[in-house]
Amino acid sequence: MDLDLTYEQLAVKQLVREFAEKEVAPVAQELDEREEFPYDIVRQMGELGLMGLPFAEEYGGGGADTLAYAIAVEELARVDSSVAITMAANVSLGGQPINLFGSEEQKRQWLAPLAQGRFLGALGLTEPGGGSDTAAAITSAKRDGDGWVINGSKALITNAGTAISGFVVLSAVTARHNGRGQISQFIVPKGTPGYAQGKPYDKIGWRASDTRELSFDNCRVPKEYLLGQEGKGINQALAVLAGGRIAIAAMGVGLAQGCFEMSLSYAKQRQTFGRPIASHQAIQFKLADMATEVELARLMTWKAAYLKDKGRPFAKEAAMAKLFASEVAARAAEQGVQIHGGYGYINEYPIARFYRDAKVLTIGEGTSEIMRLVIARQIGCGEEVPEQKLKERSVGQA
């Protein structure tokens, strides 16, 4: 389904599909089993311009629009979610805060090498005990001469602990008013004294991606590393997360597409009662439902990307796309395992990896429950509640 994509969007789709099938698919299973970060693949994605695809060319990016970026994420997730989230977290969560709110100097110092794949960026928002209540944030940043001193910890952070991690965009309390924290964002480079990365989490999915806890003990950064305006960190983070939901939705579409394709292929080959199981109505209905839901999720995701590219409000559509596509992915993975039967429960078959990878999509960048609350507020239901009160602890958005 191309829906009159532009030449540039089609070129991105073809480029990433060929790369995913040639370079990612053959090693995805092994990387997952070893829980091994895909350094070589990340390097190649940097060389292809994928690690900064939607950023301006003057900062080393590809100058692509949001829809082309979503298509790229989808094509990667179609074969492997660990690689897809590594790229998506680098672009949507690590690079986008600097792209949207950074000074010219900050963009040239941090965005350009990130876009070229020379190092990875991360977003440090979620705290171990914070969850949905941002007012409970403990991580603090206090002025000290010509810099800031940061103390605290962050949990479930993606891309912060690899050998090529470059920095984390950190949210910290810089003041308190009426008991609530005034949040600001800072760029904290890897290697800064007092900044430590914990051990990788033992996850059930996304096992080849990097996710861990971070700690800050009298970690000092210069005043030039304040990102955007002091006290505007929550608004900045929410703007970033709204766009990031499009990427998570694209991951859901890609994963569901991959589940459908491998299930259809298996159903045509597997024989029962003297004929392929694809000829049995029970299996046909499962595949028909999968195909339909994938198309609907893709349309919703592309609509959100289109609205963003046109400069129109897109927060509601992004939340809808993320909610629907993530749940479609979970259903597609479950039905894929069912179609594979007993073999679907064996890790040797990729459908098992897709099944483990699917669940986190309903959690990252805000849970399905939080997405429903966000959508309800957007359509005028109930009391207006600032979205920061609805922020959920999640692997993808951290």
DOTIMAR-589942 format. One record per residue: residue in one letter; x, y, z of N, C-alpha, C in turn. Coordinates in pm, whole numbers, plus 32768, in hexadecimal, padded with zeros to 4 digits. Example, Ala and Ser with C-alpha at 12.3 -4.5 7.8 and 13.67 -1.06 7.14 Angstrom:
2
A85277DC7830C84CE7E3E830C85287EB6830C;S85057F1F82C485577F9682CA850A80038313;
END
This chain:
398
M80567F8980008000800080008059807C8000;D805E80C47F9080B881367F85807081BD7F8B;L7FF181C27F657FA2823C7F727FEA82B87F3E;D801F82AF7EC5806083227E8580CF835D7EDB;L812483087F0E819983397F5781F183867EF6;T823C83E57F2C829784327ED9830D83DB7EAF;Y8358840C7E4F83CE83C37E22842F83AE7E96;E844084147EE9849C840B7F5A846C83A37FBF;Q83EA83A27FDC83B48341803B83C082B38007;L83A5829F7F8883B4821B7F4C844681EE7F4D;A84A1824C7F35852F822C7F35855B81FF7FC0;V852B82438028854B821D80B18515819180CE;K849A817880A5845C80F680BD84AD8086807D;Q84D580998000852280327FB985AC80207FF8;L85ED808F80188672808980548670803C80D7;V8612805F812F860E802181B385E27F8F81AA;R85847F70815185597EE5814385CE7E8D8115;E86167EBC80B286887E6E808186F27E5D80ED;F870D7EC98137876E7EC281A3873F7E618210;A86BF7E6C823686897E1782A186907D83827B;E866D7D638200866B7CD781D686F77CA081C1;K87537CF4819287DA7CC5817688347CC481F0;E882B7D2C824488897D3C82B288507D1B833B;V87D07D37835087967D2683D5875A7C9C83E9;A87047C72838D86BC7BF3839D87197B7C83B5;P87887B6F836D87DC7AF88380881B7AEB840B;V882A7B5A8452886E7B5584D488117B748549;A87957B96852E873A7BC2859887257B578603;Q87137ADB85D886FA7A6F863787737A598692;E87E97A5B865988637A4586A6887C7AB88707;L88677B3386DB88797BA68734881A7B9E87AA;D879F7B738790873C7B6687FA87667AFC885F;E87937A8A882E87BA7A1E888788317A4588DE;R888F7A8F88A689077AB788F088F37B39893E;E88817B79892A886A7BFE896488DD7C5B893F;E89007C5A88C089747CA1888D894B7D1E8841;F89827D918869895E7E0F882789937E108798;P89437E3E873789697E3586A989C27EA7867A;Y8A3C7EAC86AC8A977F1B868C8AAE7F2A85F6;D8AC77EBC85B28AE57EC485238A6C7EF884D5;I89F67ECC84FC897C7EFA84B889667F8F84D1;V897D7FBC854C896E804A856B89D1809D8517;R8A4B806B850B8AAD80B284B98A7D80BE8428;Q8A47805183F28A158054836A899D80B2835B;M894780B583C088D4810F83BA890281A083BB;G896E81BB840589A68241840489DA8265837B;E8A1F8208833B8A56822282B689E78236824F;L897581F4826389048203820788B182818222;G88CE82C582918884833E82B4880583268301;L87F382AC83368776828C837B877282C0840A;M87E682D4844887E782FC84D587C5838F84EA;G87B983D9847F878D84648489872D84868418;L86E0842383EF868E842F8376863884AD8370;P85F084D383DA8597854883CE85D685CD83F2;F865885CF84108698864C843786CF869383BC;A86E3871683C9871387678358879D8739832B;E87B4874782AA8833871B827088A8876B82A9;E889187E982CE88FF883A8303893188058389;Y88E487AF83C9890F87728447892F86DE8433;G894986B683B9896F862D839C88FA85D08385;G888086058386880A85B2837487E9859882E3;G877A854F82CF8751852C824886EA858A820D;G86B585E7825E86538646822A85CF86088204;A85B2859082378536854B821484C2857D826B;D84488561823F83D48588828E83B0851882F1;T834C85348345832584D583AD82F084538371;L82A7845C8303827083E482C682DE83898294;A834483C0825483B5836E822683FA832C829E;Y84098377830984468340838283F282CD83BA;A836D82DF83C08315827683F2831E81F9839A;I8328820C83188335819B82BC83B8815082D7;A8424819A82F084A5815B830E849D8107838D;V845F813F83F6845180F5847483FD8077845D;E839280848411833C801183F383897FA383AD;E83D97FC6834A84237F6282FE84897F198355;L84C77F5F83B385247F1E840F84DA7EC0846E;A846B7EEE84A7841E7E9D850583E07E2384C2;R83D07E2A8442839B7DB783F683F57D3D8402;V84777D53841D84D37CE2842C850F7CDA84B7;D851E7D4C84FE85597D47858385397DC685D1;S84FD7DB5864684D57E28869885497E6486E6;S85AE7E148709861F7E4A875486697EB38702;V867F7E97868386C07EF8862C86657F718617;A85E47F57860685867FC585EF858180258665;I857C7FF086E085738049875485F78092876B;T86668054874786E68099875386E8811686FB;M86B98107868186B2817B8627864981DF8657;A85D181AE867B8564820786A085858255871F;A85C18213878285E4825987FE865182C087E5;N86AF82A0878E871A82FD876D86E2837B872C;V8686836986CE865083DA868385E4842386D3;S857C83D986FC850684188738851E844A87C6;L8571840288138582842488A08608846588BF;G8673843A887C86F584768894870C84F38842;G86F284EA87C0870F855B876886A385C58761;Q8625859B876985B885FB875585B4866C87BA;P85D18654883C85D486C5889A863687328870;I86AC870A883F870E876B881386E387AB8790;N86A7875C87398675879186BA860A87FB86CF;L85B387E58731854388418749856988B887A1;F85BE88A1880485D48907886A86668932887B;G86C188F18833874E891088438777899287FF;S87E089CC8832881B8A4287F288678A168776;E888F8A75872588DC8A5486AE895C8A0A86D3;E899D8A3987398A1989F8876589FF896A8795;Q8993895687E2897288D0881289518871879F;K890B88A2873B88EA884E86C889678821867E;R89C2887C866C8A3B885A86228A9787FF8675;Q8A96881186F78AED87C0874C8AB787338760;W8A318726877189F986A6879889A38664872D;L895786B286E388FA867786838942863E860A;A89A6868585D989EC865885608A2E85CF8572;P8A8085B885DA8ABC853385EA8A5684C78608;L89E884EB864E897E848A8666893E845F85E3;A892084C0858E88E084A3850D8939844E84B3;Q89BB845B84C48A1A840F84738A38838684AE;G89FA836885208A0F82E7855F8A9282D985A9;R8AD6834785C48B578342860B8B418324869F;F8AD1834E86D68AAA8322875B8A1283298768;L89DF82EE87D4894F82E687EB8923834A8854;G88A783798845886B83D088A987FC838788F2;A87DE83B6896C8775837989BF872683E78A05;L86B183C28A37865C841E8A84864A83E68B10;G866E84348B75865F840B8C0085EC84538C42;L857984138C47850284538C7E84C984058CF5;T84B583838CE3847783308D4A84D583188DC0;E849C831B8E3A84E982FF8EB284B7827E8EF3;P850D823A8F4084E781BA8F7B846581BF8FCC;G844E822B901583D68231906883728298903A;G838782D48FC5833283418F9982B383168F55;G82BF82BB8EF48249828F8EAB820283018E66;S8180830B8E7C812F836F8E38813583F98E77;D816884028EF0816584808F3A81E984C98F2A;T81ED85288ECE826985728EB6828D85CC8F2C;A822A85F08F7D824886438FF2829B85F79058;A829C8572904B82EB852090A7837A85109079;A839F8555900D8428854B8FDB848B85749047;I84F585239055855A853C90BC85DA85739080;T85FB85489007867585778FC7867486108FC2;S86DF864D8FF286E386DF8FFD875E87178FB7;A875387938F9087C487DD8F5887C988648F9E;K883988808FDF884888FD902A88B889508FEF;R889F89D38FE989058A2E8FB689818A2B9010;D89F48A2F8FCF8A708A3490198AD68A7F8FC5;G8AE58AFF8FE28B3E8B528F938B0E8B5D8F03;D8B638B358EA68B3F8B3E8E198B0C8AB98DE2;G8AD88A638E3B8AA589E28E0C8A3289B08E61;W8A1389308E5089A788EE8E9989DD886C8ED3;V89B088498F4B89D687CB8F8A895A87738F95;I896186FC8F5B88EF86A28F4F88FF862C8FAC;N8892860A8FF2888E8595904A8809854C9036;G880F84C8903187968479902287AC84008FCA;S873E83C58F9A8748834E8F4686D383488EE4;K86E883008E78868382EA8E12867A82568DF4;A860382278DCE85EE81988DB785BA817F8D2B;L85D881068CF885A280D78C7885CE81318C05;I864F814F8C00868381AB8B9C86BD815D8B26;T869681818AAE86C1813E8A348737818789F5;N879E813B89CE8813816C8982887B81B489D5;A887481B08A5988D182008AAB894E81B58AD6;G895281308AC689C080E68B018A1A809C8AA0;T8A1280BA8A1F8A66807489BE8AEF80B789B1;A8B478075896A8BCC80AD89548BC8812A88FF;I8B5B813C88B38B5081B2885D8AE58213888E;S8AB68204890A8A59826589428AA082EA8953;G8A5D835889308A9D83DA89358A6C843689A2;F89E8843789B789B084928A1B892284668A3C;V88F0849D8AAA8864848D8ACF882985178AE4;V87B2852E8AAE876785A88ACB8718858C8B4A;L873E85CF8BB4870F85AF8C3A86AC86178C6C;S863E85E98CA785DF86438CE985FB86458D7F;A860486BC8DB7862386C98E4585D8873F8E81;V85BC87368F03857687A18F4B85D988118F67;T85B988898F37861088FC8F4F85D3895F8FB2;A8554894D8FD2851189A29037848E895E905B;R8451898A90C983CE895490F1837089C79111;H82F489BB90E2828C8A1E90FC820D89D59125;N81D889F9919A815F89BB91CF816D892391D5;G81E288F591F781F8886792088216881A9189;R820C885B911682258815909882AB8840905E;G82EB87E1901F836E87FC8FE9836A884B8F67;Q83C188AB8F5C83D788F38EDF844988AB8E97;I842A88738E248487881A8DDF84D088638D6F;S855288468D6585A388768CF585EB87FF8CB8;Q861C88118C3E866487A58BFA86F787CB8BE4;F874D87668BEE87DC877B8BDF881787108B84;I887E87368B3C88CC86D68AEE893F86A88B47;V894286278B6489AB85F08BBA89FD858C8B69;P8A7985AE8B458ACB85538AF58AF684D88B44;K8B0184688AFD8B3A83F18B3A8BCB84108B64;G8BF183DE8BD68C7883F78C078C83846B8C65;T8C1484B78C748C1685258CD48C2884EC8D61;P8C87851F8DB18C9984EC8E3A8C1684F08E89;G8BF884828ECB8B7D84788F198B09843B8ECD;Y8B1984238E4B8AB083E78DF98AD483548DE3;A8A8182F88E148A9E82698E098A29821F8DCC;Q8A4881B88D7C89E281628D4189DC80DE8D8D;G896480B08DAC895280308DEE895D7FBD8D8C;K894A7F448DBF894E7ECE8D6A88D17EC88D11;P88DB7E8B8C9B88657E7D8C4587F87E2C8C8B;Y877C7E528C74870D7E028CAA87047D7C8C5F;D86D67D178CA586BE7C948C68862E7C938C34;K861B7CBF8BB885967CD28B8185637C558B3B;I84E07C498B2F84A77BD88AE584A67BF48A4F;G84AA7C718A2984AC7C96899B850E7D078984;W851D7D2F8905857F7D9688E186077D73891E;R862C7CF6891586A17CC5895F87257CF18922;A87247D2088A6879F7D52886887A77DEA886F;S874B7E2888B787537EB988CB87877ED48959;D87B47F4E897187F07F7289F0878C7FBE8A47;T876D7F878ABE87117FC88B1C87477FB68BA9;R875780238BF4879280198C79876F80928CCE;E879C808F8D4B878980FE8DA7880581578DA5;L87EF81D98DBD885A823B8DC3885A827D8E4D;S88D182A18E7C88D982E88EFC893483618EEF;F891783C78F3F896184458F398985846F8FC8;D8A0784778FE28A39849790688A938512905D;N8A5B858690808AA4860490728ADF86118FE6;C8A8C85F58F868AB485FA8EF98AAA868B8EC7;R8B1986C38EA28B1C87518E7F8B2287658DE8;V8AC987BA8DB68ACB87DF8D288ACE88778D1D;P8B0E88AE8CB68B1489408CA68A8C89798C84;K8A7B89FB8C9989FB8A3C8C8189D08A318BF0;E8A308A228B958A108A188B0789C789968AE5;Y89C389378B44898288B78B2A88EF88B68B56;L88BE89268B8A882E89348B9E87EB89338B15;L878588DF8B04874188D38A8386BF89218A86;G86B089828A2B863889D38A2986338A318AA0;Q85B88A528AC885A78AB28B3485A08A6C8BBB;E85DA8AAA8C1E85D08A758CA5853E8A728CD1;G85148A048D0C848A89F58D3C842889C68CD3;K845489B48C5883FB89898BEC840F88F78BC6;G845188AD8C1C847588248BF9840087C78BE1;I839587D58C2F8322877C8C1D82E087968B96;N82CA88158B74828F88348AF182E688008A80;Q836A880C8A9083C587DB8A2A83BA87438A1E;A83B886FF8A8F83B0866D8A8E832E863C8A50;L82C0867F8A6F823F86568A38823B866889A0;A827986D38970827F86E888DF82CE8679889C;V833B865088DC838D85E488A78340856088A8;L82FC8542891782B384C58923824084BB88BF;A81FE852A88A381918528884281C284F987BA;G8235852D8790826D8501871182A384748719;G82DA844E878C831083C8879D82A7835D8793;R822A837E87B481BF831A87AA81A782EE871A;I81C4834686BD81B7831F8630821B82B18610;A829482BE864682FA8257862D82D381D3866E;I829D81D786E78272815B872881FE811C86DB;A81A3816F86A88137813B8655816F80F885D9;A81D38137859C821280FC8526825480778547;M828F806D85BD82C77FEE85E8825A7F8485F4;G81E67FAB862881777F4D863281497F1D85AB;V81407F79854C81187F5484C4817C7EF28487;G81FE7F13849682657EBE845D82667E33849A;L825D7E2C8520825C7DAA856281E37D588536;A816E7D97853280F57D50850881017D218477;Q813B7D758420814F7D4D839581AA7CD2838D;G82157CD383DC826E7C6183DD82297BE3840D;C81D77BEF8476818C7B7C84A8812E7B45843E;F80E97B9F83F9808C7B73838F80D67B298320;E81457B6282F3818D7B26828281C27A9C82A5;M82007A8C831B82367A09833D81C779A5835B;S815779D5839080E6797B83AB80A5794C8329;L809579A682CA805D7981824980B7791B8203;S813A79358206819878D981C68193784F8207;Y8191784D828C818B77CD82D38109778382B6;A809A77CE82B380177791829C800D77538211;K8054778881B18051774F812A80A676D0811F;Q810776C2817A8160764F8174813575DE81D2;R80FF7600824580DB759B82AA8060754E827D;Q806A74CC827F7FFD747582527FBA742F82C8;T7F35742F82C77EE773DD83227E7073A482D6;F7E4D732B82F57DDD72EA82B37DEA72EC821A;G7E6772E481EC7E8172D8815E7E807359810F;R7E7E73CA81527E80744981097EBE74B68160;P7EED752681237F29759381707EC575CE81D4;I7EF675F382487E99762A82AA7E5F76B0827B;A7E9E76F1821A7E67776D81E37DE27755819C;S7DC376D9817C7D4476BB81397CD476A3819D;H7CF6769E821F7C90768D82877C56771582AE;Q7BD3771A82B87B91779A82D17BBF77DA8354;A7BD7778B83BA7C0077C3843B7C817812842D;I7CDF77DF83DF7D5E782483CA7D4A789B836B;Q7CF8788983087CDD78F682A97CA6797082F2;F7C4C795983507C1079CA839A7C797A1283EE;K7CD479C6842C7D3E7A05847B7D957A5E8422;L7DBC7A2983AF7E107A7583547DC77AEE831A;A7D467ADF82FF7CF77B4F82CB7CEE7BBF8331;D7CDA7B9A83AF7CD47BFF84197D5C7C44842A;M7DC77BF884267E4D7C3284337E687C9583C3;A7E4B7C6D83477E647CC482D47E147D4582DE;T7D967D3A83087D3F7DAF83137D727E10837D;E7D957DDA83F27DC17E30845F7E477E738441;V7E9E7E2D83FB7F1E7E6B83D57F067EE3837C;E7EAE7ED583197E907F4482BF7E557FBA830A;L7DF97F9F83657DBB800C83B27E228052840B;A7E788005844C7EDF804084A17F3F8095844F;R7F61806683D97FBC80B283827F7B81378359;L7EFF813383337EBA81AD830A7EB58212837C;M7E9981E483F57E92823E84687F1B827A8485;T7F838228847B800B82588494803582BD842A;W8019829F83AE803D82FA83427FEF837D834C;K7F748376837A7F2683F2838C7F66844B83F5;A7F8F841084667FCF845F84CF8050849F849B;A809D8451844E811A8487841580FD84F683B1;Y809584E48361806E854982FE804785CC8342;L7FF885C383AC7FCE863B83F4804786838430;K80A386388468811B867384A1816C86BB8435;D817A867C83C281C586B88355818487388322;K81008740832B80B787B682FD80B088248366;G80EA880B83DA80E6886F84448060887C8486;R800D8815847D7F87881884B97F8887C9853C;P7F2487E185937F1F879486117F1C86FF85F4;F7F6C86B2863F7F74862286237F7885CE86A2;A7F73860B87177F8285C187947F18855687A4;K7E9A857887857E2E851587917E4684A18732;E7E6584C086B57E79845786527EF384018672;A7F5C844086A87FD383F386CF7FB183928740;A7F6383C087A17F3B8368880F7EE282F787DC;M7E86831787827E3082B087487E81824986FB;A7EDF827A86AB7F328220865A7F8681C686B5;K7FC28202871C801581B387777FC1814B87BE;L7F4C817187F07EF4811488357ECB80A187DA;F7E9780C287647E61805B870C7ECF800386D3;A7F3A804086A17FA47FF186627FE97F9586C5;S7FFE7FC3873F80407F6E87A27FE87EF787C7;E7F667F0B87D37F0D7E9D87F47EF97E40877D;V7EFB7E7887047EF87E24868C7F747DCA8687;A7FE77E0386A780637DB486A8805A7D42870B;A80267D5D8782801A7CF487E87FBC7C8587B9;R7F4C7CAD877A7EEE7C4787487F2B7BF886D5;A7F707C3D867C7FAC7BF9860980157B948637;A80647BB9869B80C97B5D86CE80897AE48710;E801F7AFB875B7FDA7A8C879D7F9C7A2D8736;Q7F597A6686D37F1D7A12866B7F8879CE8616;G7FF97A118604806679D385BA809A795685FF;V80AA7960868380D478EA86D0806B787C86C4;Q7FEC78A186CB7F80783F86C37F8277F8863C;I7F97784385D27F9B7808854C801277A9853F;H808177CB857C80F77774857880E776F985D2;G808376FB8628806D7689868080DF767786E2;G810375F886FB816E75DA875A81F376198733;Y820C762586B0828A76618683829176F786A5;G821E773486B5821D77C186D9824F77DA8766;Y8255776F87B58282777B88408315775A884F;I8358774587DF83E5772287DF8435779A87AE;N849B77C187F884E7783987D7852F78318752;E853E77B9871D857E77A9869B853177F2862D;Y84AE77FF863F845B784285DC845078D785FE;P84677930859E846479C185B883E179F385F5;I837279AD85DD82F279DD861182F679E486AA;A8345798F86EA83507992877C83947A1487AA;R83FA7A3E875F843D7ABD877F83DD7B32876B;F83907B2F8701832F7B9986E882C67B9E8758;Y829F7B298788823D7B2187F582757B638873;R82F47B4A889283317B88890883467C1E88F6;D83667C46887C837F7CD4886183007D28885F;A828E7CEA884282137D36882981DD7D7A88A7;K81E57D368918819F7D67898F81CB7DF289BA;V824D7E0F89B1827E7E8F89E382467F058995;L82177EED891C81DE7F5B88CD815F7F93890D;T811A7F42895D80A37F7489A480C87FB98A27;I814A7FC08A44817B7FFD8AC081CF80788AA3;G822F806D8A48828A80DB8A2A8244815589F1;E827B81CC8A0E8242824D89E281B682628A1B;G819A82288A8F811682328ACC80C881B38AB4;T809381798B1D804880FB8B117FC781118AC3;S7F8A80A28A9D7F0980AA8A577EA180F28AAD;E7EA780DB8B307E48811E8B897E5D81B58B87;I7EDC81DF8B8B7EFA826E8B877ED282A98AFF;M7EEA825F8A937EC382918A0F7E2C82A98A09;R7DDF82508A457D4D82638A457D2582DF8A93;L7D6C82F98B017D5083738B4D7D7583EF8AFC;V7DE783EB8AB97E11845C8A657DAB847689F8;I7D7F840C89B67D1C841B894A7C9984518980;A7C70841D89F47BF2844B8A317BF784E18A4C;R7C6785138A7F7C7385A28A987C7085F08A14;Q7CB085B889AC7CB685FC892B7C2C860888E9;I7BD585A789037B5085AC88C57AE985EE8921;G7B18862789927AC0867789E67A7A862C8A53;C7AAA85B68A7A7A6A85698AE47AA4858F8B6B;G7A5085AD8BCA7A7B85C18C537ACD863E8C68;E7B0A86448CDC7B5886B78D067BDA86C08CB8;E7C02873A8C937C82874D8C517CF287308CB5;V7D4886D58C917DB686B08CE87E3886BF8C9C;P7E99870A8CD17F1987178C8C7F54868D8C70;E7F85867C8BF77FB485F78BD1802885C88C24;Q807486258C5F80E585F78CAE80B885A18D24;K803A85B28D528009855F8DBE7FED84D18D8F;L7FE884C08D0B7FC6843E8CD3804083F28CA3;K80B7842E8CB2812F83EE8C7D8149836C8CC8;E815C83008C7A8173827E8CB7820482558CAF;R822D82058D0C82B081C98D0982B6816B8C91;S831A81788C3C832081218BC883AC81148B90;V83C680A18B56844A80888B1B846180E38AA5;G83FD80EC8A498412813789CF842081CC89E2;Q83D282068A3E83D782978A4B844382C58AAA;A847F82688AF484E182938B55856082C48B13;
END
